[in-house]
Amino acid sequence: MSSSRLPKFLKPDDDSFSSERDAAPADDHVTSFVFNAHHSLNLAAQRDRLPIRAYRDQILYCLEHYQTLVLVGETGSGKSTQVPQYLYEFGWHTKGLIGVTEPRRISAITLADRVATERGELSGETVGVAIRFINKCDPAVTKIKYMTEGILLREMLADPLLTQYAVIMVDEAHERSTLTDTALGLLKKIARKRPALKIIISSATVDAELFYDFFNLKKKKEDKDTSVILTVEGRMFPYEVFYLEEPCPDYVKATVETVMKIHRTEQRGDVLAFLTGQEEVLKALDLLREHQEASGKEDMMILPMYGTLPNTDQLKVFFHAPKGVRKIILATNIAETSITIPGIVYVIDCGFVKLNWYSAESTTNSLVVVPTSKAAAEQRAGRAGRIRSGKVFRLYTEEAWEKLPDHTPPEMRRTDLCSTVLYLKALGIDNILRFTFPSPPPAKNLLASLETLYALEALDEQGQLTTPVGYFLAEMPIGPMLAKMLYKAGEMGCSEEILIIIAMLQVQSVFSKPSSGQASIRARIAKRNFEVAEGDLITLLNVYTAFVEDGRTKEFCGRNFLIYRNLKRAHEIKTQLCSMLERELNIPLLSCNGNVETICRCIVAGFFPYAAYLHHSGVYKTVRGNTELSIHPLSALYTETQPQWVIFCELLHTTKLFMKDITVIRQEWLTELAPHYYHKVTVRNDY
């Protein structure tokens, strides 16, 4: 047995990825959780049981004869872990790296771990992983490289034709994130120049035709196709679809009533109900438990399913219910494509979905609930026909179904494009309006992003990157406004403090929220000790400074109700950004020694487009766009006297539009630090 096949163990306390791996996902529509139905078998047997195993030869044949393979197969079929190994076993690694891009950092880490385990290694050897701020690859031995899409895009800056790669696999392409679409647009350009590069687009949904057409580079009708679709079949049975006769006023209550009706009248089989978010899932859960208590029977097992649920609770939905008990799963659209739950016979579709939406008028992002698309509704319905013929209950009329859009708009068409524009400019793509995205973004969104970048002084009047600000913003692995704040910090002499604030904004909340009454009161008091009247960013700075002064101990975090792994992660990020600043970007590391006004002014220099003022009606309004806003209940300023002027870092749309990560500012700083964006006028009312 060769030494490389001997089992290897991490050193005790080697938790280089623990802060990433344990961190909860940022929203409840994705999960880092992977269920393995065959975990009792050895690894070789587990690999043979996966549906993709039967398609190994077809996959390799398609790659030999076509440049692009669009691989369609549901979640859990083994695409992400097995295809790179098939390519390696077939010798593709001798022609160059096998790169696999993932939409989320946690997916890249867990998949690289899994593939390395199947090969009897640790990740960082043959199987490497690269995510923002962490790189576990050895250029001499790494042949399969898992990474986030952002990392692949950064590599293109240094090597525009990706010459070190033989195969690039874009995983989870159906999510259509902004980074995915940017990567696909650039890969199409590279494919024209490098016919030897093979591209695999892996998708869990049926929009494969779009990818097929996009990558089919044949010039004349009679030429050979350069792309091909291969579908990995899951077992499918027919399902019946039922619609409401009249529209329902409250889909959460209608979901609960439909569950009870199915439970009373239909044969055995588990129920999966789709709702839009965590609050609705928990509301429906309470209502169903009330019904169950009123009936006095224990014949329903009601389980929630959303991305921020702890892994142990996510695991419960995959296990069979006891005999005579029906399993009811209330899920966000995480169960649409991210996971496959066994045993589902009945599906209830509320007809809505929660999406991130960008307003070009106020240049802000917010989460909104909108009607779902036909493609998403079909995807949901498909969950009903896995074990036997099922039934789908849609909580809308058939007329409403006819009016639904065919596809959910991809993220590129509904989000802020500042980072994308910056990145493409850095690559030397001047005419962004002519760049071939799989789905072109609206012109007004592009225009708003160009205006914001011009206001940040990253672009000049001709739309070219400026030196040095534009190139600095493009170089930094953080958002343009954060990067501008850091650039200004070098001039203002507070780069040390601003680096800490940026690092703290990159991690989940550092304040733990115990659920029990007494502990939650003590946690609130502990948080009060750090809070300051200047706002949330200075509060975060205080937390980090105290954590470092106390020796970065777990005990300190326990005493003050702080989350150790998130603070540890922030410290890692800060250290990496420090070395990047000194090594590459020539920005001095200076401290302002507690001068809070300098730090607040520096925050204004980066985030001036996100300014709001207290209107005489008692609500906040954005300076541009006049959008009504409120202070988030978790903000340090929520219980304080409302300040007249504030800057926020992001907006959250739940019951109303909430500002998060707020800093108190003075009005004159806006005209002083961003005179090109704000100027003061006096309006006189003549009536």
C-alpha positions as CSV (number, residue, x, y, z in Angstrom):
1,M,0.0,0.0,0.0
2,S,1.5,3.3,-1.0
3,S,2.1,5.9,1.7
4,S,-0.3,8.3,0.1
5,R,-3.2,5.9,0.7
6,L,-2.5,5.6,4.5
7,P,-5.1,7.3,6.6
8,K,-4.2,10.8,7.6
9,F,-5.4,12.7,10.6
10,L,-5.5,16.4,11.3
11,K,-3.6,17.7,14.3
12,P,-5.7,18.3,17.4
13,D,-7.2,21.8,17.2
14,D,-6.4,22.1,13.5
15,D,-9.6,23.8,12.5
16,S,-8.4,25.9,9.6
17,F,-11.9,25.7,8.0
18,S,-14.0,25.5,11.2
19,S,-15.1,29.1,11.2
20,E,-16.3,28.7,7.6
21,R,-17.7,25.2,8.0
22,D,-19.7,26.1,11.2
23,A,-21.0,29.4,10.0
24,A,-24.7,29.4,9.3
25,P,-25.7,30.3,5.7
26,A,-26.6,33.9,5.1
27,D,-30.1,33.1,4.1
28,D,-32.7,30.4,4.5
29,H,-32.9,29.3,0.8
30,V,-29.5,27.4,0.8
31,T,-27.9,24.9,3.0
32,S,-24.4,23.5,3.6
33,F,-26.0,20.3,4.7
34,V,-25.5,17.1,2.7
35,F,-27.5,13.9,3.5
36,N,-25.9,10.5,2.7
37,A,-28.4,7.7,2.4
38,H,-25.7,5.0,2.1
39,H,-23.4,6.1,4.9
40,S,-23.2,2.6,6.3
41,L,-21.5,1.2,3.2
42,N,-17.8,1.6,2.4
43,L,-16.8,4.5,0.1
44,A,-16.4,2.4,-3.1
45,A,-19.9,0.9,-2.6
46,Q,-21.3,4.4,-1.9
47,R,-19.9,5.7,-5.1
48,D,-21.3,2.8,-7.1
49,R,-24.8,3.4,-5.7
50,L,-25.0,7.0,-7.0
51,P,-27.3,7.6,-10.1
52,I,-24.5,9.2,-12.0
53,R,-22.4,6.0,-12.0
54,A,-24.5,4.6,-14.9
55,Y,-23.6,7.6,-17.0
56,R,-19.9,7.6,-16.6
57,D,-19.0,6.5,-20.1
58,Q,-21.5,8.8,-21.8
59,I,-20.1,11.8,-19.9
60,L,-16.5,10.9,-21.0
61,Y,-17.7,10.3,-24.6
62,C,-19.5,13.7,-24.8
63,L,-16.4,15.5,-23.5
64,E,-14.2,13.8,-26.2
65,H,-16.6,14.9,-29.0
66,Y,-18.0,18.2,-27.8
67,Q,-16.5,21.3,-26.2
68,T,-19.3,22.0,-23.8
69,L,-21.4,19.4,-21.9
70,V,-24.6,20.6,-20.2
71,L,-25.2,18.0,-17.5
72,V,-28.8,17.9,-16.0
73,G,-29.5,15.9,-12.9
74,E,-31.2,16.4,-9.6
75,T,-29.4,17.2,-6.4
76,G,-28.0,14.1,-4.8
77,S,-27.2,12.3,-8.1
78,G,-23.4,12.7,-7.5
79,K,-22.5,15.3,-10.2
80,S,-20.4,17.5,-8.0
81,T,-18.2,14.7,-6.4
82,Q,-18.1,12.0,-9.1
83,V,-17.6,13.9,-12.4
84,P,-14.2,15.4,-11.5
85,Q,-13.0,12.0,-10.3
86,Y,-14.1,10.3,-13.5
87,L,-12.1,12.9,-15.5
88,Y,-9.1,12.3,-13.2
89,E,-9.3,8.5,-13.6
90,F,-9.6,8.9,-17.4
91,G,-6.4,11.0,-17.5
92,W,-7.7,14.5,-18.1
93,H,-5.5,15.9,-15.3
94,T,-2.4,15.3,-17.5
95,K,-3.6,18.1,-19.9
96,G,-4.1,20.6,-17.1
97,L,-6.1,21.3,-13.9
98,I,-9.7,20.1,-13.5
99,G,-11.5,23.1,-12.0
100,V,-14.9,23.0,-10.3
101,T,-16.7,26.2,-9.3
102,E,-19.3,26.3,-6.6
103,P,-21.7,29.2,-5.8
104,R,-21.0,29.0,-2.0
105,R,-17.8,28.8,0.0
106,I,-19.2,26.1,2.3
107,S,-20.1,23.9,-0.8
108,A,-16.5,24.1,-2.1
109,I,-15.0,23.1,1.3
110,T,-17.4,20.2,2.0
111,L,-17.1,18.8,-1.6
112,A,-13.3,19.0,-1.6
113,D,-13.3,17.2,1.8
114,R,-15.6,14.5,0.5
115,V,-13.7,13.9,-2.8
116,A,-10.3,13.8,-0.9
117,T,-11.8,11.3,1.6
118,E,-13.0,9.1,-1.2
119,R,-9.5,9.2,-2.6
120,G,-8.0,8.4,0.8
121,E,-6.3,11.8,1.2
122,L,-6.7,15.1,3.0
123,S,-7.9,18.1,1.0
124,G,-4.9,20.2,-0.1
125,E,-3.1,17.3,-1.9
126,T,-4.5,15.9,-5.2
127,V,-7.8,17.6,-4.4
128,G,-7.4,21.3,-3.5
129,V,-9.8,24.0,-2.5
130,A,-9.6,27.8,-2.9
131,I,-12.1,30.3,-1.4
132,R,-11.8,34.0,-0.5
133,F,-9.0,34.5,2.0
134,I,-8.2,30.7,2.2
135,N,-6.1,28.7,-0.3
136,K,-5.4,25.0,0.2
137,C,-3.7,24.0,-3.1
138,D,-0.2,22.6,-3.8
139,P,0.8,23.6,-7.3
140,A,3.0,20.5,-7.6
141,V,0.4,17.9,-6.7
142,T,-3.2,19.5,-6.9
143,K,-5.0,18.2,-10.0
144,I,-8.7,18.7,-9.0
145,K,-9.5,22.2,-7.7
146,Y,-12.7,23.2,-6.0
147,M,-13.3,27.0,-5.7
148,T,-15.9,29.6,-5.5
149,E,-16.8,31.4,-8.8
150,G,-15.2,34.6,-7.5
151,I,-11.8,32.8,-7.3
152,L,-12.0,31.7,-10.9
153,L,-12.8,35.3,-11.9
154,R,-9.8,36.6,-10.0
155,E,-7.6,34.0,-11.7
156,M,-8.8,35.3,-15.1
157,L,-7.3,38.7,-14.2
158,A,-3.8,37.1,-14.1
159,D,-4.5,34.5,-16.9
160,P,-7.4,35.6,-19.1
161,L,-7.4,32.4,-21.1
162,L,-7.1,30.1,-18.1
163,T,-4.3,28.2,-19.7
164,Q,-3.5,26.0,-16.7
165,Y,-7.0,24.4,-16.9
166,A,-8.0,21.5,-19.1
167,V,-11.6,21.2,-17.9
168,I,-13.8,23.8,-16.0
169,M,-17.0,22.5,-14.4
170,V,-19.6,25.2,-13.4
171,D,-21.6,23.5,-10.7
172,E,-25.2,24.6,-9.6
173,A,-25.5,26.8,-12.7
174,H,-29.3,26.8,-12.3
175,E,-28.9,29.2,-9.4
176,R,-27.9,31.9,-12.0
177,S,-26.1,34.1,-9.5
178,T,-24.4,37.3,-10.8
179,L,-21.0,35.5,-10.5
180,T,-22.2,32.4,-12.3
181,D,-23.5,34.5,-15.3
182,T,-20.3,36.6,-15.4
183,A,-18.2,33.4,-15.4
184,L,-20.4,31.8,-18.1
185,G,-20.1,35.0,-20.3
186,L,-16.3,35.0,-20.0
187,L,-16.0,31.2,-20.5
188,K,-17.8,31.6,-23.8
189,K,-15.2,34.1,-24.9
190,I,-12.4,31.8,-23.8
191,A,-14.0,28.8,-25.5
192,R,-13.8,30.6,-28.9
193,K,-10.1,31.3,-28.4
194,R,-9.2,27.9,-26.8
195,P,-11.1,25.0,-28.5
196,A,-9.1,22.5,-26.3
197,L,-10.7,23.8,-23.1
198,K,-13.7,21.6,-22.1
199,I,-16.6,23.1,-20.2
200,I,-19.2,21.2,-18.1
201,I,-22.3,23.2,-17.0
202,S,-24.0,21.3,-14.2
203,S,-27.6,22.2,-13.5
204,A,-30.5,20.7,-11.4
205,T,-33.2,22.2,-13.5
206,V,-34.7,22.0,-16.9
207,D,-33.3,25.4,-18.3
208,A,-30.6,23.4,-20.0
209,E,-31.7,24.6,-23.5
210,L,-30.5,28.2,-22.6
211,F,-27.0,26.9,-21.7
212,Y,-26.9,24.7,-24.7
213,D,-27.8,27.5,-27.1
214,F,-25.4,30.0,-25.3
215,F,-22.4,27.7,-25.7
216,N,-23.2,26.4,-29.2
217,L,-20.5,28.2,-31.1
218,K,-21.2,26.9,-34.6
219,K,-21.2,29.6,-37.2
220,K,-23.3,28.0,-39.9
221,K,-26.4,25.8,-39.7
222,E,-24.6,22.8,-41.3
223,D,-21.6,23.0,-38.9
224,K,-21.2,20.5,-36.1
225,D,-22.7,21.5,-32.7
226,T,-20.1,22.4,-30.1
227,S,-22.4,21.7,-27.1
228,V,-24.5,18.8,-26.0
229,I,-27.1,18.1,-23.2
230,L,-26.9,14.9,-21.1
231,T,-29.7,14.2,-18.6
232,V,-29.1,12.0,-15.6
233,E,-32.5,10.4,-15.1
234,G,-34.0,10.1,-11.7
235,R,-37.0,7.8,-11.3
236,M,-40.1,9.8,-12.1
237,F,-43.8,8.9,-11.8
238,P,-46.7,10.9,-13.1
239,Y,-48.4,13.4,-10.7
240,E,-51.8,15.1,-10.7
241,V,-52.0,18.9,-10.3
242,F,-54.9,20.6,-8.5
243,Y,-55.6,24.4,-8.5
244,L,-57.8,26.5,-6.3
245,E,-61.2,27.5,-7.7
246,E,-61.0,31.0,-6.0
247,P,-57.8,32.9,-5.0
248,C,-56.9,32.6,-1.3
249,P,-56.2,35.7,0.8
250,D,-53.6,34.1,3.1
251,Y,-51.4,31.3,1.7
252,V,-49.9,30.4,5.1
253,K,-53.4,29.5,6.5
254,A,-54.4,27.9,3.2
255,T,-51.2,25.7,3.4
256,V,-52.2,24.6,6.9
257,E,-55.8,23.8,5.8
258,T,-54.6,21.9,2.8
259,V,-52.2,19.8,5.0
260,M,-55.0,18.9,7.3
261,K,-57.3,18.0,4.4
262,I,-54.6,15.7,2.8
263,H,-54.0,14.2,6.3
264,R,-57.7,13.4,6.7
265,T,-58.6,12.2,3.2
266,E,-55.6,11.0,1.3
267,Q,-53.7,7.7,1.5
268,R,-50.3,7.3,3.2
269,G,-47.4,9.4,2.0
270,D,-45.4,12.4,3.2
271,V,-46.3,16.0,2.5
272,L,-43.9,18.8,1.4
273,A,-45.2,22.4,1.6
274,F,-43.3,25.3,0.1
275,L,-43.4,28.7,1.8
276,T,-41.2,31.8,1.1
277,G,-39.2,32.2,4.3
278,Q,-38.3,31.2,7.8
279,E,-41.0,33.3,9.5
280,E,-43.8,31.8,7.4
281,V,-42.4,28.2,8.0
282,L,-42.4,28.8,11.8
283,K,-45.9,30.4,11.7
284,A,-47.4,27.4,9.8
285,L,-45.5,25.0,12.2
286,D,-47.3,26.6,15.2
287,L,-50.7,26.5,13.5
288,L,-50.3,22.8,12.6
289,R,-49.1,21.9,16.1
290,E,-52.3,23.6,17.5
291,H,-54.4,21.5,15.2
292,Q,-52.5,18.4,16.3
293,E,-53.0,19.2,20.0
294,A,-56.7,19.9,19.4
295,S,-57.2,16.5,17.8
296,G,-55.4,14.7,20.6
297,K,-53.6,12.4,18.1
298,E,-49.8,12.0,17.5
299,D,-50.2,10.9,13.9
300,M,-48.3,13.8,12.3
301,M,-44.6,14.5,12.5
302,I,-44.3,18.2,11.6
303,L,-40.8,19.4,10.6
304,P,-39.4,22.8,9.4
305,M,-36.7,23.0,6.7
306,Y,-34.7,26.2,6.0
307,G,-31.0,26.9,5.4
308,T,-30.2,28.5,8.8
309,L,-31.6,25.6,10.7
310,P,-28.9,23.7,12.7
311,N,-27.6,20.5,10.9
312,T,-29.1,18.2,13.5
313,D,-32.6,19.6,12.8
314,Q,-32.0,19.5,9.0
315,L,-31.2,15.8,9.3
316,K,-34.6,14.9,10.8
317,V,-36.5,15.5,7.5
318,F,-34.6,12.7,5.8
319,F,-35.5,9.9,8.3
320,H,-38.7,7.9,7.9
321,A,-41.5,8.7,10.3
322,P,-42.7,5.9,12.7
323,K,-45.4,3.5,11.5
324,G,-48.8,5.2,11.3
325,V,-47.3,8.7,11.4
326,R,-47.4,11.1,8.4
327,K,-44.3,13.3,7.9
328,I,-45.2,17.0,7.1
329,I,-42.3,19.1,5.9
330,L,-42.6,22.9,5.8
331,A,-39.8,24.2,3.6
332,T,-38.5,27.3,1.9
333,N,-37.4,26.9,-1.7
334,I,-34.3,25.2,-0.4
335,A,-36.2,22.0,-1.1
336,E,-36.7,23.0,-4.8
337,T,-33.2,22.2,-6.0
338,S,-30.7,22.2,-3.0
339,I,-31.8,18.9,-1.4
340,T,-33.9,15.8,-2.3
341,I,-36.1,14.5,0.5
342,P,-37.2,10.8,0.2
343,G,-40.8,9.7,0.7
344,I,-42.6,12.7,-0.6
345,V,-46.0,12.0,-2.3
346,Y,-47.9,15.3,-1.8
347,V,-46.6,18.8,-2.6
348,I,-48.3,22.0,-1.6
349,D,-47.0,25.1,-3.6
350,C,-47.8,28.5,-2.1
351,G,-47.0,30.2,-5.5
352,F,-44.6,32.8,-4.1
353,V,-40.8,33.1,-3.6
354,K,-38.5,35.6,-1.8
355,L,-35.9,37.3,-4.1
356,N,-33.2,39.9,-3.7
357,W,-34.3,43.0,-5.8
358,Y,-32.3,46.1,-6.8
359,S,-33.9,49.5,-7.2
360,A,-32.0,51.6,-9.7
361,E,-33.8,54.7,-8.5
362,S,-32.6,54.5,-4.9
363,T,-29.5,52.3,-5.8
364,T,-30.4,49.8,-3.0
365,N,-31.0,46.1,-2.7
366,S,-33.9,44.6,-0.7
367,L,-35.6,41.2,-0.2
368,V,-39.1,41.1,-1.7
369,V,-41.8,38.4,-2.0
370,V,-42.9,37.8,-5.7
371,P,-45.0,35.2,-7.6
372,T,-43.0,32.2,-8.5
373,S,-42.2,31.2,-12.1
374,K,-43.6,28.3,-14.2
375,A,-40.2,26.6,-14.2
376,A,-39.9,26.8,-10.4
377,A,-43.4,25.6,-9.9
378,E,-42.7,22.6,-12.2
379,Q,-39.5,21.9,-10.2
380,R,-41.5,22.0,-7.0
381,A,-44.2,19.7,-8.5
382,G,-41.5,17.2,-9.6
383,R,-40.8,16.4,-5.9
384,A,-44.2,14.6,-5.8
385,G,-43.4,11.8,-8.3
386,R,-40.3,10.2,-6.8
387,I,-41.5,7.0,-5.1
388,R,-45.0,6.6,-6.6
389,S,-47.5,8.8,-8.5
390,G,-48.2,11.8,-6.4
391,K,-50.5,14.9,-6.1
392,V,-49.6,18.6,-6.3
393,F,-51.8,21.2,-4.7
394,R,-51.2,24.8,-6.1
395,L,-52.6,27.5,-3.9
396,Y,-53.6,29.7,-6.8
397,T,-56.1,29.5,-9.7
398,E,-55.4,28.0,-13.1
399,E,-55.8,31.5,-14.6
400,A,-53.0,32.7,-12.3
401,W,-50.8,29.8,-13.4
402,E,-51.2,31.0,-17.1
403,K,-50.0,34.5,-16.1
404,L,-46.9,33.4,-14.3
405,P,-43.5,34.2,-16.0
406,D,-41.8,31.2,-17.6
407,H,-38.5,31.6,-15.6
408,T,-37.4,33.3,-12.4
409,P,-35.3,36.4,-13.4
410,P,-31.6,35.5,-12.9
411,E,-29.8,37.5,-10.3
412,M,-28.0,39.5,-13.0
413,R,-31.3,41.1,-14.0
414,R,-32.2,42.2,-10.4
415,T,-29.1,43.1,-8.4
416,D,-26.5,45.8,-8.0
417,L,-23.8,45.3,-10.7
418,C,-21.0,47.5,-9.3
419,S,-18.6,44.6,-8.6
420,T,-19.4,43.0,-12.0
421,V,-18.8,46.2,-13.9
422,L,-15.5,46.9,-12.0
423,Y,-14.3,43.4,-12.7
424,L,-15.1,43.4,-16.4
425,K,-13.4,46.8,-16.7
426,A,-10.3,45.4,-15.0
427,L,-10.2,42.5,-17.5
428,G,-10.1,45.1,-20.3
429,I,-13.7,44.7,-21.5
430,D,-14.6,48.3,-22.4
431,N,-18.0,48.0,-23.9
432,I,-19.9,46.4,-21.1
433,L,-23.3,47.0,-22.9
434,R,-22.2,44.7,-25.7
435,F,-20.8,41.9,-23.4
436,T,-22.7,38.6,-24.0
437,F,-24.2,37.6,-20.7
438,P,-26.5,34.6,-20.7
439,S,-29.3,37.0,-19.6
440,P,-28.4,40.7,-20.3
441,P,-29.0,43.0,-17.3
442,P,-31.5,45.9,-17.6
443,A,-29.8,49.1,-19.0
444,K,-31.0,51.2,-16.0
445,N,-29.3,48.9,-13.5
446,L,-26.1,49.1,-15.5
447,L,-26.4,52.8,-15.7
448,A,-27.0,53.1,-11.9
449,S,-23.9,51.0,-11.3
450,L,-21.8,53.1,-13.6
451,E,-23.0,56.2,-11.9
452,T,-22.2,54.8,-8.4
453,L,-18.7,53.8,-9.6
454,Y,-18.2,57.2,-11.1
455,A,-19.2,58.8,-7.8
456,L,-16.7,56.5,-6.0
457,E,-14.1,57.8,-8.4
458,A,-13.4,54.3,-9.7
459,L,-14.3,55.3,-13.3
460,D,-13.5,58.5,-15.2
461,E,-15.8,60.4,-17.6
462,Q,-14.9,58.0,-20.5
463,G,-15.9,55.0,-18.3
464,Q,-12.3,53.8,-18.0
465,L,-10.8,52.6,-14.7
466,T,-9.0,55.3,-12.8
467,T,-5.5,55.1,-11.5
468,P,-5.0,54.4,-8.6
469,V,-8.6,54.3,-7.1
470,G,-10.3,52.2,-9.8
471,Y,-7.6,49.5,-10.0
472,F,-7.4,49.4,-6.2
473,L,-11.2,48.8,-6.0
474,A,-11.0,46.1,-8.7
475,E,-8.0,44.4,-6.9
476,M,-9.7,44.1,-3.5
477,P,-11.7,40.9,-2.7
478,I,-14.5,43.1,-1.0
479,G,-17.3,45.3,-2.3
480,P,-16.5,48.6,-4.0
481,M,-17.8,50.8,-1.2
482,L,-15.8,48.9,1.5
483,A,-12.7,49.1,-0.7
484,K,-13.2,52.9,-1.2
485,M,-13.5,53.3,2.6
486,L,-10.2,51.4,3.0
487,Y,-8.5,53.5,0.3
488,K,-9.5,56.7,2.1
489,A,-8.4,55.2,5.4
490,G,-4.8,55.3,4.2
491,E,-5.1,59.1,3.6
492,M,-7.0,59.8,6.8
493,G,-4.7,57.8,9.0
494,C,-7.2,55.2,10.4
495,S,-6.5,52.1,8.1
496,E,-6.0,49.8,11.2
497,E,-9.5,50.5,12.5
498,I,-11.2,50.4,9.1
499,L,-9.6,47.0,8.4
500,I,-11.1,45.7,11.6
501,I,-14.6,47.1,10.7
502,I,-14.3,45.5,7.2
503,A,-13.2,42.1,8.6
504,M,-16.1,42.2,11.1
505,L,-18.6,42.9,8.3
506,Q,-17.4,39.8,6.4
507,V,-18.7,37.4,9.1
508,Q,-22.1,36.5,10.5
509,S,-23.2,38.3,13.7
510,V,-20.7,38.0,16.5
511,F,-23.4,38.4,19.2
512,S,-25.0,35.2,20.4
513,K,-28.7,35.2,21.0
514,P,-29.7,32.6,23.7
515,S,-33.4,31.6,23.6
516,S,-33.9,31.1,27.3
517,G,-35.3,34.2,29.2
518,Q,-32.6,34.8,31.9
519,A,-29.7,34.2,29.5
520,S,-31.1,36.4,26.8
521,I,-31.4,39.3,29.3
522,R,-27.7,38.8,30.4
523,A,-26.7,38.7,26.7
524,R,-28.5,41.9,26.0
525,I,-26.7,43.6,29.0
526,A,-23.4,42.2,27.8
527,K,-24.1,43.7,24.3
528,R,-25.0,47.1,25.9
529,N,-21.4,47.2,27.3
530,F,-20.0,47.4,23.8
531,E,-22.6,49.6,22.2
532,V,-21.9,53.3,21.5
533,A,-24.0,56.2,20.4
534,E,-21.9,56.5,17.2
535,G,-23.6,53.3,15.8
536,D,-23.1,49.7,14.9
537,L,-19.7,49.8,13.1
538,I,-17.9,51.5,16.0
539,T,-19.7,48.9,18.3
540,L,-18.1,46.1,16.2
541,L,-14.7,47.8,16.4
542,N,-15.1,47.9,20.3
543,V,-16.0,44.1,20.3
544,Y,-12.9,43.2,18.2
545,T,-10.5,45.4,20.2
546,A,-11.7,44.0,23.5
547,F,-11.4,40.4,22.1
548,V,-7.8,41.0,21.0
549,E,-6.8,42.8,24.3
550,D,-8.1,39.8,26.3
551,G,-5.9,37.4,24.3
552,R,-8.6,36.1,21.8
553,T,-9.8,33.6,24.3
554,K,-13.0,31.4,24.3
555,E,-13.6,32.4,28.0
556,F,-13.9,36.1,27.1
557,C,-16.5,35.2,24.4
558,G,-18.4,33.0,26.8
559,R,-18.5,35.8,29.5
560,N,-19.7,38.4,27.0
561,F,-22.1,36.2,25.0
562,L,-20.0,36.5,21.8
563,I,-19.5,33.9,19.1
564,Y,-15.9,32.8,19.2
565,R,-15.6,31.2,15.8
566,N,-16.9,34.3,14.0
567,L,-14.5,36.6,15.9
568,K,-11.7,34.1,15.1
569,R,-12.7,34.2,11.4
570,A,-12.7,38.1,11.5
571,H,-9.2,38.0,13.0
572,E,-8.0,35.7,10.2
573,I,-9.6,38.0,7.5
574,K,-8.0,41.1,9.1
575,T,-4.6,39.4,9.1
576,Q,-4.9,38.5,5.5
577,L,-6.1,41.9,4.4
578,C,-3.2,43.5,6.4
579,S,-0.6,41.5,4.5
580,M,-2.3,42.2,1.2
581,L,-2.3,45.9,1.9
582,E,1.4,46.1,2.8
583,R,2.6,43.6,0.2
584,E,0.7,44.6,-2.9
585,L,-1.2,47.8,-2.5
586,N,1.1,50.2,-0.8
587,I,-1.4,51.5,1.7
588,P,0.2,52.4,5.1
589,L,-1.2,50.7,8.2
590,L,-2.0,53.6,10.6
591,S,-4.1,53.9,13.7
592,C,-6.0,57.0,14.7
593,N,-5.7,56.0,18.4
594,G,-9.4,56.2,19.3
595,N,-10.3,59.3,17.3
596,V,-13.9,58.2,16.5
597,E,-14.8,61.2,14.4
598,T,-12.0,60.3,11.9
599,I,-13.3,56.8,11.6
600,C,-16.9,58.0,11.1
601,R,-15.7,60.5,8.4
602,C,-13.9,57.6,6.7
603,I,-17.0,55.5,6.7
604,V,-18.9,58.4,5.0
605,A,-16.1,58.6,2.3
606,G,-17.0,55.0,1.2
607,F,-20.7,54.7,1.9
608,F,-21.9,58.3,1.1
609,P,-24.5,56.9,-1.5
610,Y,-26.3,55.1,1.4
611,A,-27.1,58.2,3.5
612,A,-30.5,58.8,5.2
613,Y,-32.0,61.6,7.2
614,L,-34.8,61.8,9.8
615,H,-37.9,63.2,8.2
616,H,-40.2,65.4,10.3
617,S,-42.9,62.6,10.0
618,G,-40.7,60.5,12.2
619,V,-39.3,58.0,9.6
620,Y,-35.9,58.0,7.9
621,K,-35.7,58.7,4.1
622,T,-32.8,58.1,1.7
623,V,-31.3,61.4,0.5
624,R,-31.6,60.1,-3.1
625,G,-34.9,58.4,-4.1
626,N,-36.8,59.5,-0.9
627,T,-37.4,55.8,0.1
628,E,-38.8,55.4,3.6
629,L,-36.5,53.4,6.0
630,S,-36.5,52.2,9.7
631,I,-33.7,51.3,12.1
632,H,-33.3,47.5,12.5
633,P,-34.3,46.3,16.0
634,L,-30.9,44.6,16.4
635,S,-29.0,47.9,15.8
636,A,-27.2,49.7,18.7
637,L,-29.3,52.8,17.8
638,Y,-32.7,51.2,18.1
639,T,-33.3,52.3,21.7
640,E,-31.4,55.5,21.4
641,T,-32.7,59.0,20.6
642,Q,-33.1,59.0,16.8
643,P,-30.1,60.7,15.2
644,Q,-30.7,63.3,12.5
645,W,-28.3,61.9,9.8
646,V,-27.1,58.3,9.4
647,I,-25.2,56.1,6.9
648,F,-26.2,52.4,6.5
649,C,-24.4,49.4,4.9
650,E,-27.3,47.3,3.8
651,L,-31.1,47.2,3.7
652,L,-33.4,44.3,4.8
653,H,-37.0,44.1,3.6
654,T,-39.3,42.1,5.9
655,T,-42.3,43.9,7.4
656,K,-40.7,47.2,6.2
657,L,-37.4,48.4,4.9
658,F,-34.8,48.2,7.7
659,M,-31.3,49.8,7.7
660,K,-28.5,47.6,9.1
661,D,-25.0,48.4,10.2
662,I,-25.7,52.1,10.9
663,T,-23.3,54.9,11.7
664,V,-24.3,58.4,13.0
665,I,-22.9,61.2,10.9
666,R,-23.1,65.0,10.5
667,Q,-24.8,66.5,7.5
668,E,-21.9,68.7,6.5
669,W,-19.6,65.7,6.1
670,L,-21.6,64.6,3.0
671,T,-21.0,67.8,1.1
672,E,-17.4,68.0,2.3
673,L,-16.4,64.4,1.5
674,A,-18.6,63.8,-1.5
675,P,-19.2,67.3,-3.1
676,H,-19.6,65.7,-6.5
677,Y,-22.6,63.6,-5.2
678,Y,-24.3,66.0,-2.8
679,H,-24.7,69.8,-2.8
680,K,-26.8,71.9,-0.5
681,V,-29.7,74.0,-1.7
682,T,-32.3,76.0,0.1
683,V,-35.9,75.3,-1.0
684,R,-38.3,78.1,-0.4
685,N,-42.0,77.4,-0.2
686,D,-44.1,80.3,-1.7
687,Y,-47.4,79.0,-0.5
